[in-house]
């Protein structure tokens, strides 16, 4: 019998973590960066720059997932 964690094998648990776990961490990072910009009184331009860099990183991660899905990797 294959060992399981919460009724899932290792591949299923990894897929779940990469899908929902990383998405949750991305959402948490948005709140952290927003709080950081607010407390640092970064202004409109600074806040835009901070969020732009964060969003570009998130888009890159999502693009990697989309490309893998369409290439059936």
Short mmCIF file of the C-alpha atoms (twelve columns), coordinates in Angstrom:
data_MODEL
# 
_entry.id   MODEL 
# 
loop_
_atom_site.group_PDB 
_atom_site.id 
_atom_site.type_symbol 
_atom_site.label_atom_id 
_atom_site.label_alt_id 
_atom_site.label_comp_id 
_atom_site.label_asym_id 
_atom_site.label_seq_id 
_atom_site.Cartn_x 
_atom_site.Cartn_y 
_atom_site.Cartn_z 
_atom_site.pdbx_PDB_model_num 
ATOM 1  C CA . UNK A 1  0.000  0.000  0.000   1 
ATOM 2  C CA . UNK A 2  1.282  3.449  -0.929  1 
ATOM 3  C CA . UNK A 3  1.921  5.837  1.977   1 
ATOM 4  C CA . UNK A 4  -0.492 8.774  2.061   1 
ATOM 5  C CA . UNK A 5  -0.799 12.142 3.737   1 
ATOM 6  C CA . UNK A 6  -4.380 13.325 4.260   1 
ATOM 7  C CA . UNK A 7  -5.487 10.641 1.786   1 
ATOM 8  C CA . UNK A 8  -3.238 11.945 -1.022  1 
ATOM 9  C CA . UNK A 9  -0.061 10.475 -2.434  1 
ATOM 10 C CA . UNK A 10 3.089  12.578 -2.804  1 
ATOM 11 C CA . UNK A 11 2.344  13.759 -6.349  1 
ATOM 12 C CA . UNK A 12 -1.182 14.848 -5.467  1 
ATOM 13 C CA . UNK A 13 0.009  16.660 -2.335  1 
ATOM 14 C CA . UNK A 14 2.717  18.457 -4.301  1 
ATOM 15 C CA . UNK A 15 0.245  19.506 -6.996  1 
ATOM 16 C CA . UNK A 16 -2.185 20.781 -4.356  1 
ATOM 17 C CA . UNK A 17 0.558  22.737 -2.591  1 
ATOM 18 C CA . UNK A 18 1.866  24.286 -5.806  1 
ATOM 19 C CA . UNK A 19 -1.641 25.304 -6.851  1 
ATOM 20 C CA . UNK A 20 -3.330 26.486 -3.669  1 
ATOM 21 C CA . UNK A 21 -0.389 26.950 -1.315  1 
ATOM 22 C CA . UNK A 22 1.560  29.250 -3.629  1 
ATOM 23 C CA . UNK A 23 -1.626 31.153 -4.548  1 
ATOM 24 C CA . UNK A 24 -2.286 31.754 -0.856  1 
ATOM 25 C CA . UNK A 25 1.266  32.965 -0.327  1 
ATOM 26 C CA . UNK A 26 0.924  35.318 -3.305  1 
ATOM 27 C CA . UNK A 27 -2.200 36.835 -1.784  1 
ATOM 28 C CA . UNK A 28 -0.410 37.191 1.547   1 
ATOM 29 C CA . UNK A 29 2.501  38.954 -0.183  1 
ATOM 30 C CA . UNK A 30 0.090  41.509 -1.677  1 
ATOM 31 C CA . UNK A 31 -1.171 42.402 1.805   1 
ATOM 32 C CA . UNK A 32 2.350  42.514 3.244   1 
ATOM 33 C CA . UNK A 33 3.641  44.784 0.473   1 
ATOM 34 C CA . UNK A 34 0.570  47.017 0.784   1 
ATOM 35 C CA . UNK A 35 1.143  47.352 4.516   1 
ATOM 36 C CA . UNK A 36 4.838  48.015 3.943   1 
ATOM 37 C CA . UNK A 37 4.091  50.779 1.430   1 
ATOM 38 C CA . UNK A 38 1.518  52.317 3.758   1 
ATOM 39 C CA . UNK A 39 3.775  52.306 6.829   1 
ATOM 40 C CA . UNK A 40 6.762  53.606 4.858   1 
ATOM 41 C CA . UNK A 41 4.604  56.426 3.431   1 
ATOM 42 C CA . UNK A 42 5.914  55.514 -0.010  1 
ATOM 43 C CA . UNK A 43 3.535  57.799 -1.878  1 
ATOM 44 C CA . UNK A 44 1.754  57.016 -5.108  1 
ATOM 45 C CA . UNK A 45 4.863  56.534 -7.238  1 
ATOM 46 C CA . UNK A 46 6.673  54.387 -4.676  1 
ATOM 47 C CA . UNK A 47 3.620  52.244 -4.037  1 
ATOM 48 C CA . UNK A 48 3.122  51.807 -7.782  1 
ATOM 49 C CA . UNK A 49 6.753  50.749 -8.210  1 
ATOM 50 C CA . UNK A 50 6.559  48.250 -5.344  1 
ATOM 51 C CA . UNK A 51 3.337  46.688 -6.639  1 
ATOM 52 C CA . UNK A 52 4.595  46.689 -10.232 1 
ATOM 53 C CA . UNK A 53 7.613  44.583 -9.284  1 
ATOM 54 C CA . UNK A 54 5.480  42.240 -7.174  1 
ATOM 55 C CA . UNK A 55 2.875  41.811 -9.903  1 
ATOM 56 C CA . UNK A 56 5.521  41.151 -12.562 1 
ATOM 57 C CA . UNK A 57 6.891  38.343 -10.392 1 
ATOM 58 C CA . UNK A 58 3.414  36.902 -9.872  1 
ATOM 59 C CA . UNK A 59 2.633  37.109 -13.599 1 
ATOM 60 C CA . UNK A 60 5.867  35.265 -14.357 1 
ATOM 61 C CA . UNK A 61 4.912  32.449 -11.990 1 
ATOM 62 C CA . UNK A 62 1.409  32.216 -13.433 1 
ATOM 63 C CA . UNK A 63 2.768  32.310 -17.007 1 
ATOM 64 C CA . UNK A 64 5.045  29.379 -16.181 1 
ATOM 65 C CA . UNK A 65 2.036  27.369 -15.023 1 
ATOM 66 C CA . UNK A 66 0.001  28.274 -18.111 1 
ATOM 67 C CA . UNK A 67 2.867  27.374 -20.458 1 
ATOM 68 C CA . UNK A 68 3.356  24.037 -18.690 1 
ATOM 69 C CA . UNK A 69 -0.375 23.326 -18.993 1 
ATOM 70 C CA . UNK A 70 -0.497 24.011 -22.725 1 
ATOM 71 C CA . UNK A 71 2.716  22.101 -23.428 1 
ATOM 72 C CA . UNK A 72 1.406  19.156 -21.349 1 
ATOM 73 C CA . UNK A 73 4.499  19.098 -19.148 1 
# 
